[in-house]
Amino acid sequence: MPSEERIGVEGILAVLTSIPLDVALARYAGDLRSKHGLKLADSVIAASAIITNSTLLTRNVRDFKRVPGLSVERI
């Protein structure tokens, strides 16, 4: 990875918050997956955003739009 790109990535990582995948989050993700037909990873991402009251930034708006209570913004 070029050094300029690495610096950019490190800058983004410095402001992110780590969200632990605990039992409650996993159960909620499982519910979202079964109710809305999400892939496993997408259900964990959606559950994390909802639980933390965050807006999900994604290029995959189509799959996430069907999840009620999830704030989604296209990047």
mmJSON file of the N, C-alpha and C atoms, coordinates in Angstrom:
{"data_MODEL":{"atom_site":{
"group_PDB":["ATOM","ATOM","ATOM","ATOM","ATOM","ATOM","ATOM","ATOM","ATOM","ATOM","ATOM","ATOM","ATOM","ATOM","ATOM","ATOM","ATOM","ATOM","ATOM","ATOM","ATOM","ATOM","ATOM","ATOM","ATOM","ATOM","ATOM","ATOM","ATOM","ATOM","ATOM","ATOM","ATOM","ATOM","ATOM","ATOM","ATOM","ATOM","ATOM","ATOM","ATOM","ATOM","ATOM","ATOM","ATOM","ATOM","ATOM","ATOM","ATOM","ATOM","ATOM","ATOM","ATOM","ATOM","ATOM","ATOM","ATOM","ATOM","ATOM","ATOM","ATOM","ATOM","ATOM","ATOM","ATOM","ATOM","ATOM","ATOM","ATOM","ATOM","ATOM","ATOM","ATOM","ATOM","ATOM","ATOM","ATOM","ATOM","ATOM","ATOM","ATOM","ATOM","ATOM","ATOM","ATOM","ATOM","ATOM","ATOM","ATOM","ATOM","ATOM","ATOM","ATOM","ATOM","ATOM","ATOM","ATOM","ATOM","ATOM","ATOM","ATOM","ATOM","ATOM","ATOM","ATOM","ATOM","ATOM","ATOM","ATOM","ATOM","ATOM","ATOM","ATOM","ATOM","ATOM","ATOM","ATOM","ATOM","ATOM","ATOM","ATOM","ATOM","ATOM","ATOM","ATOM","ATOM","ATOM","ATOM","ATOM","ATOM","ATOM","ATOM","ATOM","ATOM","ATOM","ATOM","ATOM","ATOM","ATOM","ATOM","ATOM","ATOM","ATOM","ATOM","ATOM","ATOM","ATOM","ATOM","ATOM","ATOM","ATOM","ATOM","ATOM","ATOM","ATOM","ATOM","ATOM","ATOM","ATOM","ATOM","ATOM","ATOM","ATOM","ATOM","ATOM","ATOM","ATOM","ATOM","ATOM","ATOM","ATOM","ATOM","ATOM","ATOM","ATOM","ATOM","ATOM","ATOM","ATOM","ATOM","ATOM","ATOM","ATOM","ATOM","ATOM","ATOM","ATOM","ATOM","ATOM","ATOM","ATOM","ATOM","ATOM","ATOM","ATOM","ATOM","ATOM","ATOM","ATOM","ATOM","ATOM","ATOM","ATOM","ATOM","ATOM","ATOM","ATOM","ATOM","ATOM","ATOM","ATOM","ATOM","ATOM","ATOM","ATOM","ATOM","ATOM","ATOM","ATOM","ATOM","ATOM","ATOM","ATOM","ATOM","ATOM"],
"id":[1,2,3,4,5,6,7,8,9,10,11,12,13,14,15,16,17,18,19,20,21,22,23,24,25,26,27,28,29,30,31,32,33,34,35,36,37,38,39,40,41,42,43,44,45,46,47,48,49,50,51,52,53,54,55,56,57,58,59,60,61,62,63,64,65,66,67,68,69,70,71,72,73,74,75,76,77,78,79,80,81,82,83,84,85,86,87,88,89,90,91,92,93,94,95,96,97,98,99,100,101,102,103,104,105,106,107,108,109,110,111,112,113,114,115,116,117,118,119,120,121,122,123,124,125,126,127,128,129,130,131,132,133,134,135,136,137,138,139,140,141,142,143,144,145,146,147,148,149,150,151,152,153,154,155,156,157,158,159,160,161,162,163,164,165,166,167,168,169,170,171,172,173,174,175,176,177,178,179,180,181,182,183,184,185,186,187,188,189,190,191,192,193,194,195,196,197,198,199,200,201,202,203,204,205,206,207,208,209,210,211,212,213,214,215,216,217,218,219,220,221,222,223,224,225],
"type_symbol":["N","C","C","N","C","C","N","C","C","N","C","C","N","C","C","N","C","C","N","C","C","N","C","C","N","C","C","N","C","C","N","C","C","N","C","C","N","C","C","N","C","C","N","C","C","N","C","C","N","C","C","N","C","C","N","C","C","N","C","C","N","C","C","N","C","C","N","C","C","N","C","C","N","C","C","N","C","C","N","C","C","N","C","C","N","C","C","N","C","C","N","C","C","N","C","C","N","C","C","N","C","C","N","C","C","N","C","C","N","C","C","N","C","C","N","C","C","N","C","C","N","C","C","N","C","C","N","C","C","N","C","C","N","C","C","N","C","C","N","C","C","N","C","C","N","C","C","N","C","C","N","C","C","N","C","C","N","C","C","N","C","C","N","C","C","N","C","C","N","C","C","N","C","C","N","C","C","N","C","C","N","C","C","N","C","C","N","C","C","N","C","C","N","C","C","N","C","C","N","C","C","N","C","C","N","C","C","N","C","C","N","C","C","N","C","C","N","C","C","N","C","C","N","C","C"],
"label_atom_id":["N","CA","C","N","CA","C","N","CA","C","N","CA","C","N","CA","C","N","CA","C","N","CA","C","N","CA","C","N","CA","C","N","CA","C","N","CA","C","N","CA","C","N","CA","C","N","CA","C","N","CA","C","N","CA","C","N","CA","C","N","CA","C","N","CA","C","N","CA","C","N","CA","C","N","CA","C","N","CA","C","N","CA","C","N","CA","C","N","CA","C","N","CA","C","N","CA","C","N","CA","C","N","CA","C","N","CA","C","N","CA","C","N","CA","C","N","CA","C","N","CA","C","N","CA","C","N","CA","C","N","CA","C","N","CA","C","N","CA","C","N","CA","C","N","CA","C","N","CA","C","N","CA","C","N","CA","C","N","CA","C","N","CA","C","N","CA","C","N","CA","C","N","CA","C","N","CA","C","N","CA","C","N","CA","C","N","CA","C","N","CA","C","N","CA","C","N","CA","C","N","CA","C","N","CA","C","N","CA","C","N","CA","C","N","CA","C","N","CA","C","N","CA","C","N","CA","C","N","CA","C","N","CA","C","N","CA","C","N","CA","C","N","CA","C","N","CA","C","N","CA","C","N","CA","C","N","CA","C","N","CA","C"],
"label_alt_id":[null,null,null,null,null,null,null,null,null,null,null,null,null,null,null,null,null,null,null,null,null,null,null,null,null,null,null,null,null,null,null,null,null,null,null,null,null,null,null,null,null,null,null,null,null,null,null,null,null,null,null,null,null,null,null,null,null,null,null,null,null,null,null,null,null,null,null,null,null,null,null,null,null,null,null,null,null,null,null,null,null,null,null,null,null,null,null,null,null,null,null,null,null,null,null,null,null,null,null,null,null,null,null,null,null,null,null,null,null,null,null,null,null,null,null,null,null,null,null,null,null,null,null,null,null,null,null,null,null,null,null,null,null,null,null,null,null,null,null,null,null,null,null,null,null,null,null,null,null,null,null,null,null,null,null,null,null,null,null,null,null,null,null,null,null,null,null,null,null,null,null,null,null,null,null,null,null,null,null,null,null,null,null,null,null,null,null,null,null,null,null,null,null,null,null,null,null,null,null,null,null,null,null,null,null,null,null,null,null,null,null,null,null,null,null,null,null,null,null,null,null,null,null,null,null],
"label_comp_id":["MET","MET","MET","PRO","PRO","PRO","SER","SER","SER","GLU","GLU","GLU","GLU","GLU","GLU","ARG","ARG","ARG","ILE","ILE","ILE","GLY","GLY","GLY","VAL","VAL","VAL","GLU","GLU","GLU","GLY","GLY","GLY","ILE","ILE","ILE","LEU","LEU","LEU","ALA","ALA","ALA","VAL","VAL","VAL","LEU","LEU","LEU","THR","THR","THR","SER","SER","SER","ILE","ILE","ILE","PRO","PRO","PRO","LEU","LEU","LEU","ASP","ASP","ASP","VAL","VAL","VAL","ALA","ALA","ALA","LEU","LEU","LEU","ALA","ALA","ALA","ARG","ARG","ARG","TYR","TYR","TYR","ALA","ALA","ALA","GLY","GLY","GLY","ASP","ASP","ASP","LEU","LEU","LEU","ARG","ARG","ARG","SER","SER","SER","LYS","LYS","LYS","HIS","HIS","HIS","GLY","GLY","GLY","LEU","LEU","LEU","LYS","LYS","LYS","LEU","LEU","LEU","ALA","ALA","ALA","ASP","ASP","ASP","SER","SER","SER","VAL","VAL","VAL","ILE","ILE","ILE","ALA","ALA","ALA","ALA","ALA","ALA","SER","SER","SER","ALA","ALA","ALA","ILE","ILE","ILE","ILE","ILE","ILE","THR","THR","THR","ASN","ASN","ASN","SER","SER","SER","THR","THR","THR","LEU","LEU","LEU","LEU","LEU","LEU","THR","THR","THR","ARG","ARG","ARG","ASN","ASN","ASN","VAL","VAL","VAL","ARG","ARG","ARG","ASP","ASP","ASP","PHE","PHE","PHE","LYS","LYS","LYS","ARG","ARG","ARG","VAL","VAL","VAL","PRO","PRO","PRO","GLY","GLY","GLY","LEU","LEU","LEU","SER","SER","SER","VAL","VAL","VAL","GLU","GLU","GLU","ARG","ARG","ARG","ILE","ILE","ILE"],
"label_asym_id":["A","A","A","A","A","A","A","A","A","A","A","A","A","A","A","A","A","A","A","A","A","A","A","A","A","A","A","A","A","A","A","A","A","A","A","A","A","A","A","A","A","A","A","A","A","A","A","A","A","A","A","A","A","A","A","A","A","A","A","A","A","A","A","A","A","A","A","A","A","A","A","A","A","A","A","A","A","A","A","A","A","A","A","A","A","A","A","A","A","A","A","A","A","A","A","A","A","A","A","A","A","A","A","A","A","A","A","A","A","A","A","A","A","A","A","A","A","A","A","A","A","A","A","A","A","A","A","A","A","A","A","A","A","A","A","A","A","A","A","A","A","A","A","A","A","A","A","A","A","A","A","A","A","A","A","A","A","A","A","A","A","A","A","A","A","A","A","A","A","A","A","A","A","A","A","A","A","A","A","A","A","A","A","A","A","A","A","A","A","A","A","A","A","A","A","A","A","A","A","A","A","A","A","A","A","A","A","A","A","A","A","A","A","A","A","A","A","A","A","A","A","A","A","A","A"],
"label_entity_id":["1","1","1","1","1","1","1","1","1","1","1","1","1","1","1","1","1","1","1","1","1","1","1","1","1","1","1","1","1","1","1","1","1","1","1","1","1","1","1","1","1","1","1","1","1","1","1","1","1","1","1","1","1","1","1","1","1","1","1","1","1","1","1","1","1","1","1","1","1","1","1","1","1","1","1","1","1","1","1","1","1","1","1","1","1","1","1","1","1","1","1","1","1","1","1","1","1","1","1","1","1","1","1","1","1","1","1","1","1","1","1","1","1","1","1","1","1","1","1","1","1","1","1","1","1","1","1","1","1","1","1","1","1","1","1","1","1","1","1","1","1","1","1","1","1","1","1","1","1","1","1","1","1","1","1","1","1","1","1","1","1","1","1","1","1","1","1","1","1","1","1","1","1","1","1","1","1","1","1","1","1","1","1","1","1","1","1","1","1","1","1","1","1","1","1","1","1","1","1","1","1","1","1","1","1","1","1","1","1","1","1","1","1","1","1","1","1","1","1","1","1","1","1","1","1"],
"label_seq_id":[1,1,1,2,2,2,3,3,3,4,4,4,5,5,5,6,6,6,7,7,7,8,8,8,9,9,9,10,10,10,11,11,11,12,12,12,13,13,13,14,14,14,15,15,15,16,16,16,17,17,17,18,18,18,19,19,19,20,20,20,21,21,21,22,22,22,23,23,23,24,24,24,25,25,25,26,26,26,27,27,27,28,28,28,29,29,29,30,30,30,31,31,31,32,32,32,33,33,33,34,34,34,35,35,35,36,36,36,37,37,37,38,38,38,39,39,39,40,40,40,41,41,41,42,42,42,43,43,43,44,44,44,45,45,45,46,46,46,47,47,47,48,48,48,49,49,49,50,50,50,51,51,51,52,52,52,53,53,53,54,54,54,55,55,55,56,56,56,57,57,57,58,58,58,59,59,59,60,60,60,61,61,61,62,62,62,63,63,63,64,64,64,65,65,65,66,66,66,67,67,67,68,68,68,69,69,69,70,70,70,71,71,71,72,72,72,73,73,73,74,74,74,75,75,75],
"pdbx_PDB_ins_code":[null,null,null,null,null,null,null,null,null,null,null,null,null,null,null,null,null,null,null,null,null,null,null,null,null,null,null,null,null,null,null,null,null,null,null,null,null,null,null,null,null,null,null,null,null,null,null,null,null,null,null,null,null,null,null,null,null,null,null,null,null,null,null,null,null,null,null,null,null,null,null,null,null,null,null,null,null,null,null,null,null,null,null,null,null,null,null,null,null,null,null,null,null,null,null,null,null,null,null,null,null,null,null,null,null,null,null,null,null,null,null,null,null,null,null,null,null,null,null,null,null,null,null,null,null,null,null,null,null,null,null,null,null,null,null,null,null,null,null,null,null,null,null,null,null,null,null,null,null,null,null,null,null,null,null,null,null,null,null,null,null,null,null,null,null,null,null,null,null,null,null,null,null,null,null,null,null,null,null,null,null,null,null,null,null,null,null,null,null,null,null,null,null,null,null,null,null,null,null,null,null,null,null,null,null,null,null,null,null,null,null,null,null,null,null,null,null,null,null,null,null,null,null,null,null],
"Cartn_x":[0.855,0.0,0.9,0.635,1.445,1.336,2.412,2.448,1.346,0.984,-0.1,-1.423,-1.667,-2.897,-2.907,-1.767,-1.653,-1.946,-1.435,-1.682,-3.174,-3.842,-5.281,-6.063,-5.7,-6.377,-6.157,-4.941,-4.647,-5.438,-5.621,-6.407,-7.857,-8.421,-9.805,-9.908,-8.975,-9.006,-8.873,-8.188,-7.971,-9.272,-10.261,-11.501,-12.648,-12.422,-13.467,-13.573,-14.766,-15.01,-15.245,-14.576,-14.749,-16.015,-16.835,-18.071,-17.938,-17.915,-17.747,-18.983,-18.73,-19.817,-20.141,-21.145,-21.539,-22.803,-23.308,-24.46,-25.692,-25.931,-27.113,-27.053,-25.898,-25.734,-25.894,-25.33,-25.44,-26.897,-27.637,-29.058,-29.856,-29.585,-30.283,-29.949,-28.682,-28.267,-28.973,-29.102,-29.809,-31.268,-31.901,-33.293,-33.406,-32.5,-32.526,-32.292,-31.387,-31.085,-32.308,-32.988,-34.133,-35.336,-35.548,-36.711,-36.551,-35.302,-35.094,-34.207,-33.845,-33.084,-31.691,-31.063,-29.718,-28.681,-27.532,-26.394,-25.912,-25.195,-24.754,-23.97,-22.963,-22.142,-22.983,-23.885,-24.741,-25.66,-26.131,-27.011,-26.243,-24.989,-24.162,-23.887,-23.605,-23.355,-24.609,-25.766,-27.02,-27.342,-27.204,-27.487,-26.551,-25.299,-24.332,-24.735,-25.153,-25.562,-26.816,-27.774,-29.015,-28.754,-28.009,-27.743,-26.976,-26.082,-25.284,-25.928,-27.13,-27.842,-26.978,-26.334,-25.439,-26.06,-25.576,-25.966,-24.99,-25.523,-24.703,-24.332,-23.04,-22.535,-22.145,-22.745,-22.515,-22.778,-22.206,-22.563,-23.709,-24.019,-25.034,-26.344,-26.884,-28.101,-29.282,-29.345,-30.502,-30.797,-29.807,-30.04,-30.409,-29.825,-30.051,-31.335,-31.864,-33.071,-34.27,-34.268,-35.44,-35.46,-34.452,-34.378,-34.971,-36.136,-36.744,-35.896,-35.859,-35.107,-33.639,-33.201,-31.783,-31.624,-30.773,-30.447,-29.318,-29.587,-28.615,-28.318,-27.044,-26.625,-25.639,-25.874,-25.006,-23.694,-22.599,-21.299,-20.794],
"Cartn_y":[-1.171,0.0,1.232,2.167,3.4,4.163,4.871,5.548,6.59,7.3,8.292,7.611,6.466,5.723,5.191,4.686,4.169,5.275,6.472,7.598,7.917,7.885,8.124,7.087,5.827,4.735,4.863,5.149,5.305,6.468,7.536,8.669,8.289,7.502,7.036,6.113,5.179,4.231,4.929,6.046,6.764,7.337,7.597,8.209,7.206,5.963,4.951,4.415,3.966,3.348,1.862,1.056,-0.396,-0.793,-1.627,-2.093,-3.593,-4.024,-5.455,-6.255,-7.398,-8.291,-9.184,-8.754,-9.519,-10.326,-11.038,-11.916,-11.12,-9.97,-9.162,-8.684,-8.212,-7.754,-8.914,-10.057,-11.235,-11.68,-11.665,-12.048,-11.057,-9.772,-8.757,-8.899,-9.143,-9.358,-10.578,-11.624,-12.816,-12.531,-11.727,-11.335,-10.533,-9.566,-8.762,-9.635,-10.576,-11.456,-12.271,-12.834,-13.681,-12.864,-11.687,-10.866,-10.155,-9.789,-8.94,-9.564,-10.83,-11.543,-10.995,-10.462,-9.922,-11.035,-10.782,-11.677,-11.516,-12.503,-12.482,-11.214,-10.892,-9.713,-8.436,-8.334,-7.149,-7.023,-8.139,-8.073,-7.589,-7.976,-7.509,-6.013,-5.582,-4.157,-3.345,-3.8,-3.086,-3.044,-4.164,-4.214,-3.283,-3.241,-2.353,-0.897,-0.517,0.863,1.223,0.309,0.584,0.69,-0.254,-0.27,0.972,1.473,2.648,3.95,3.841,5.017,5.798,5.061,5.646,5.573,6.418,6.346,5.433,4.497,3.559,4.195,4.351,4.873,3.695,3.604,2.438,2.75,1.925,1.975,1.011,0.148,-0.882,-0.451,0.652,1.187,0.25,-0.387,-1.221,-2.278,-3.022,-4.093,-3.549,-2.427,-1.895,-1.079,-0.565,0.267,-0.48,-1.779,-2.55,-2.792,-2.286,-2.482,-1.265,-1.413,-0.273,0.165,1.462,1.988,2.187,1.857,1.993,3.243,4.146,5.342,4.988,5.16,4.774,5.966,6.138,7.209,6.641,6.949,6.472,7.27,6.54,7.21,7.031],
"Cartn_z":[0.0,0.0,0.0,-0.905,-0.936,0.383,0.735,2.039,2.184,1.128,1.221,1.54,0.904,1.159,2.588,3.03,4.399,5.417,5.177,6.08,6.121,4.961,4.911,5.681,5.488,6.192,7.697,8.103,9.535,10.124,9.358,9.824,10.065,9.163,9.329,10.545,10.655,11.773,13.124,13.159,14.415,14.987,14.138,14.623,14.755,14.403,14.5,15.923,16.255,17.548,17.335,18.109,18.038,18.797,18.16,18.788,19.011,20.277,20.541,20.105,19.53,19.121,20.32,21.087,22.255,21.936,22.911,22.71,22.284,22.914,22.577,21.13,20.706,19.331,18.35,18.679,17.805,17.674,18.755,18.696,17.853,18.047,17.274,15.788,15.488,14.102,13.512,14.282,13.82,13.513,14.356,14.1,12.809,12.626,11.4,10.168,10.292,9.167,8.76,9.73,9.403,8.935,9.506,9.135,7.798,7.453,6.282,5.213,5.381,4.362,4.112,5.159,5.019,5.076,4.493,4.672,6.112,6.615,8.011,8.343,7.54,7.821,7.783,6.808,6.71,7.917,8.433,9.605,10.835,10.973,12.099,11.951,10.74,10.478,10.8,10.327,10.569,12.064,12.743,14.179,14.945,14.561,15.22,15.058,13.864,13.616,14.413,14.456,15.184,16.684,17.229,18.669,19.12,18.276,18.639,18.166,17.59,17.075,16.091,15.192,14.198,12.813,11.92,10.524,9.804,9.059,8.301,6.978,6.73,5.466,4.596,3.407,2.561,1.097,0.229,-1.187,-1.462,-0.507,-0.655,0.01,-0.426,0.179,-0.036,-1.182,-1.532,-0.479,-0.049,0.926,2.305,2.69,4.027,4.139,3.03,3.076,3.629,3.521,3.979,5.486,6.201,7.653,8.354,8.985,9.682,10.88,11.108,12.246,11.961,10.744,10.376,9.527,9.967,9.195,8.235,6.928,5.901,5.01,4.69,3.772,2.759,1.501,0.419,0.421,0.235,0.086,-1.329],
"occupancy":[1.0,1.0,1.0,1.0,1.0,1.0,1.0,1.0,1.0,1.0,1.0,1.0,1.0,1.0,1.0,1.0,1.0,1.0,1.0,1.0,1.0,1.0,1.0,1.0,1.0,1.0,1.0,1.0,1.0,1.0,1.0,1.0,1.0,1.0,1.0,1.0,1.0,1.0,1.0,1.0,1.0,1.0,1.0,1.0,1.0,1.0,1.0,1.0,1.0,1.0,1.0,1.0,1.0,1.0,1.0,1.0,1.0,1.0,1.0,1.0,1.0,1.0,1.0,1.0,1.0,1.0,1.0,1.0,1.0,1.0,1.0,1.0,1.0,1.0,1.0,1.0,1.0,1.0,1.0,1.0,1.0,1.0,1.0,1.0,1.0,1.0,1.0,1.0,1.0,1.0,1.0,1.0,1.0,1.0,1.0,1.0,1.0,1.0,1.0,1.0,1.0,1.0,1.0,1.0,1.0,1.0,1.0,1.0,1.0,1.0,1.0,1.0,1.0,1.0,1.0,1.0,1.0,1.0,1.0,1.0,1.0,1.0,1.0,1.0,1.0,1.0,1.0,1.0,1.0,1.0,1.0,1.0,1.0,1.0,1.0,1.0,1.0,1.0,1.0,1.0,1.0,1.0,1.0,1.0,1.0,1.0,1.0,1.0,1.0,1.0,1.0,1.0,1.0,1.0,1.0,1.0,1.0,1.0,1.0,1.0,1.0,1.0,1.0,1.0,1.0,1.0,1.0,1.0,1.0,1.0,1.0,1.0,1.0,1.0,1.0,1.0,1.0,1.0,1.0,1.0,1.0,1.0,1.0,1.0,1.0,1.0,1.0,1.0,1.0,1.0,1.0,1.0,1.0,1.0,1.0,1.0,1.0,1.0,1.0,1.0,1.0,1.0,1.0,1.0,1.0,1.0,1.0,1.0,1.0,1.0,1.0,1.0,1.0,1.0,1.0,1.0,1.0,1.0,1.0,1.0,1.0,1.0,1.0,1.0,1.0],
"B_iso_or_equiv":[0.0,0.0,0.0,0.0,0.0,0.0,0.0,0.0,0.0,0.0,0.0,0.0,0.0,0.0,0.0,0.0,0.0,0.0,0.0,0.0,0.0,0.0,0.0,0.0,0.0,0.0,0.0,0.0,0.0,0.0,0.0,0.0,0.0,0.0,0.0,0.0,0.0,0.0,0.0,0.0,0.0,0.0,0.0,0.0,0.0,0.0,0.0,0.0,0.0,0.0,0.0,0.0,0.0,0.0,0.0,0.0,0.0,0.0,0.0,0.0,0.0,0.0,0.0,0.0,0.0,0.0,0.0,0.0,0.0,0.0,0.0,0.0,0.0,0.0,0.0,0.0,0.0,0.0,0.0,0.0,0.0,0.0,0.0,0.0,0.0,0.0,0.0,0.0,0.0,0.0,0.0,0.0,0.0,0.0,0.0,0.0,0.0,0.0,0.0,0.0,0.0,0.0,0.0,0.0,0.0,0.0,0.0,0.0,0.0,0.0,0.0,0.0,0.0,0.0,0.0,0.0,0.0,0.0,0.0,0.0,0.0,0.0,0.0,0.0,0.0,0.0,0.0,0.0,0.0,0.0,0.0,0.0,0.0,0.0,0.0,0.0,0.0,0.0,0.0,0.0,0.0,0.0,0.0,0.0,0.0,0.0,0.0,0.0,0.0,0.0,0.0,0.0,0.0,0.0,0.0,0.0,0.0,0.0,0.0,0.0,0.0,0.0,0.0,0.0,0.0,0.0,0.0,0.0,0.0,0.0,0.0,0.0,0.0,0.0,0.0,0.0,0.0,0.0,0.0,0.0,0.0,0.0,0.0,0.0,0.0,0.0,0.0,0.0,0.0,0.0,0.0,0.0,0.0,0.0,0.0,0.0,0.0,0.0,0.0,0.0,0.0,0.0,0.0,0.0,0.0,0.0,0.0,0.0,0.0,0.0,0.0,0.0,0.0,0.0,0.0,0.0,0.0,0.0,0.0,0.0,0.0,0.0,0.0,0.0,0.0],
"pdbx_formal_charge":[null,null,null,null,null,null,null,null,null,null,null,null,null,null,null,null,null,null,null,null,null,null,null,null,null,null,null,null,null,null,null,null,null,null,null,null,null,null,null,null,null,null,null,null,null,null,null,null,null,null,null,null,null,null,null,null,null,null,null,null,null,null,null,null,null,null,null,null,null,null,null,null,null,null,null,null,null,null,null,null,null,null,null,null,null,null,null,null,null,null,null,null,null,null,null,null,null,null,null,null,null,null,null,null,null,null,null,null,null,null,null,null,null,null,null,null,null,null,null,null,null,null,null,null,null,null,null,null,null,null,null,null,null,null,null,null,null,null,null,null,null,null,null,null,null,null,null,null,null,null,null,null,null,null,null,null,null,null,null,null,null,null,null,null,null,null,null,null,null,null,null,null,null,null,null,null,null,null,null,null,null,null,null,null,null,null,null,null,null,null,null,null,null,null,null,null,null,null,null,null,null,null,null,null,null,null,null,null,null,null,null,null,null,null,null,null,null,null,null,null,null,null,null,null,null],
"auth_seq_id":[1,1,1,2,2,2,3,3,3,4,4,4,5,5,5,6,6,6,7,7,7,8,8,8,9,9,9,10,10,10,11,11,11,12,12,12,13,13,13,14,14,14,15,15,15,16,16,16,17,17,17,18,18,18,19,19,19,20,20,20,21,21,21,22,22,22,23,23,23,24,24,24,25,25,25,26,26,26,27,27,27,28,28,28,29,29,29,30,30,30,31,31,31,32,32,32,33,33,33,34,34,34,35,35,35,36,36,36,37,37,37,38,38,38,39,39,39,40,40,40,41,41,41,42,42,42,43,43,43,44,44,44,45,45,45,46,46,46,47,47,47,48,48,48,49,49,49,50,50,50,51,51,51,52,52,52,53,53,53,54,54,54,55,55,55,56,56,56,57,57,57,58,58,58,59,59,59,60,60,60,61,61,61,62,62,62,63,63,63,64,64,64,65,65,65,66,66,66,67,67,67,68,68,68,69,69,69,70,70,70,71,71,71,72,72,72,73,73,73,74,74,74,75,75,75],
"auth_comp_id":["MET","MET","MET","PRO","PRO","PRO","SER","SER","SER","GLU","GLU","GLU","GLU","GLU","GLU","ARG","ARG","ARG","ILE","ILE","ILE","GLY","GLY","GLY","VAL","VAL","VAL","GLU","GLU","GLU","GLY","GLY","GLY","ILE","ILE","ILE","LEU","LEU","LEU","ALA","ALA","ALA","VAL","VAL","VAL","LEU","LEU","LEU","THR","THR","THR","SER","SER","SER","ILE","ILE","ILE","PRO","PRO","PRO","LEU","LEU","LEU","ASP","ASP","ASP","VAL","VAL","VAL","ALA","ALA","ALA","LEU","LEU","LEU","ALA","ALA","ALA","ARG","ARG","ARG","TYR","TYR","TYR","ALA","ALA","ALA","GLY","GLY","GLY","ASP","ASP","ASP","LEU","LEU","LEU","ARG","ARG","ARG","SER","SER","SER","LYS","LYS","LYS","HIS","HIS","HIS","GLY","GLY","GLY","LEU","LEU","LEU","LYS","LYS","LYS","LEU","LEU","LEU","ALA","ALA","ALA","ASP","ASP","ASP","SER","SER","SER","VAL","VAL","VAL","ILE","ILE","ILE","ALA","ALA","ALA","ALA","ALA","ALA","SER","SER","SER","ALA","ALA","ALA","ILE","ILE","ILE","ILE","ILE","ILE","THR","THR","THR","ASN","ASN","ASN","SER","SER","SER","THR","THR","THR","LEU","LEU","LEU","LEU","LEU","LEU","THR","THR","THR","ARG","ARG","ARG","ASN","ASN","ASN","VAL","VAL","VAL","ARG","ARG","ARG","ASP","ASP","ASP","PHE","PHE","PHE","LYS","LYS","LYS","ARG","ARG","ARG","VAL","VAL","VAL","PRO","PRO","PRO","GLY","GLY","GLY","LEU","LEU","LEU","SER","SER","SER","VAL","VAL","VAL","GLU","GLU","GLU","ARG","ARG","ARG","ILE","ILE","ILE"],
"auth_asym_id":["A","A","A","A","A","A","A","A","A","A","A","A","A","A","A","A","A","A","A","A","A","A","A","A","A","A","A","A","A","A","A","A","A","A","A","A","A","A","A","A","A","A","A","A","A","A","A","A","A","A","A","A","A","A","A","A","A","A","A","A","A","A","A","A","A","A","A","A","A","A","A","A","A","A","A","A","A","A","A","A","A","A","A","A","A","A","A","A","A","A","A","A","A","A","A","A","A","A","A","A","A","A","A","A","A","A","A","A","A","A","A","A","A","A","A","A","A","A","A","A","A","A","A","A","A","A","A","A","A","A","A","A","A","A","A","A","A","A","A","A","A","A","A","A","A","A","A","A","A","A","A","A","A","A","A","A","A","A","A","A","A","A","A","A","A","A","A","A","A","A","A","A","A","A","A","A","A","A","A","A","A","A","A","A","A","A","A","A","A","A","A","A","A","A","A","A","A","A","A","A","A","A","A","A","A","A","A","A","A","A","A","A","A","A","A","A","A","A","A","A","A","A","A","A","A"],
"auth_atom_id":["N","CA","C","N","CA","C","N","CA","C","N","CA","C","N","CA","C","N","CA","C","N","CA","C","N","CA","C","N","CA","C","N","CA","C","N","CA","C","N","CA","C","N","CA","C","N","CA","C","N","CA","C","N","CA","C","N","CA","C","N","CA","C","N","CA","C","N","CA","C","N","CA","C","N","CA","C","N","CA","C","N","CA","C","N","CA","C","N","CA","C","N","CA","C","N","CA","C","N","CA","C","N","CA","C","N","CA","C","N","CA","C","N","CA","C","N","CA","C","N","CA","C","N","CA","C","N","CA","C","N","CA","C","N","CA","C","N","CA","C","N","CA","C","N","CA","C","N","CA","C","N","CA","C","N","CA","C","N","CA","C","N","CA","C","N","CA","C","N","CA","C","N","CA","C","N","CA","C","N","CA","C","N","CA","C","N","CA","C","N","CA","C","N","CA","C","N","CA","C","N","CA","C","N","CA","C","N","CA","C","N","CA","C","N","CA","C","N","CA","C","N","CA","C","N","CA","C","N","CA","C","N","CA","C","N","CA","C","N","CA","C","N","CA","C","N","CA","C","N","CA","C","N","CA","C","N","CA","C","N","CA","C"],
"pdbx_PDB_model_num":[1,1,1,1,1,1,1,1,1,1,1,1,1,1,1,1,1,1,1,1,1,1,1,1,1,1,1,1,1,1,1,1,1,1,1,1,1,1,1,1,1,1,1,1,1,1,1,1,1,1,1,1,1,1,1,1,1,1,1,1,1,1,1,1,1,1,1,1,1,1,1,1,1,1,1,1,1,1,1,1,1,1,1,1,1,1,1,1,1,1,1,1,1,1,1,1,1,1,1,1,1,1,1,1,1,1,1,1,1,1,1,1,1,1,1,1,1,1,1,1,1,1,1,1,1,1,1,1,1,1,1,1,1,1,1,1,1,1,1,1,1,1,1,1,1,1,1,1,1,1,1,1,1,1,1,1,1,1,1,1,1,1,1,1,1,1,1,1,1,1,1,1,1,1,1,1,1,1,1,1,1,1,1,1,1,1,1,1,1,1,1,1,1,1,1,1,1,1,1,1,1,1,1,1,1,1,1,1,1,1,1,1,1,1,1,1,1,1,1,1,1,1,1,1,1]
}}}
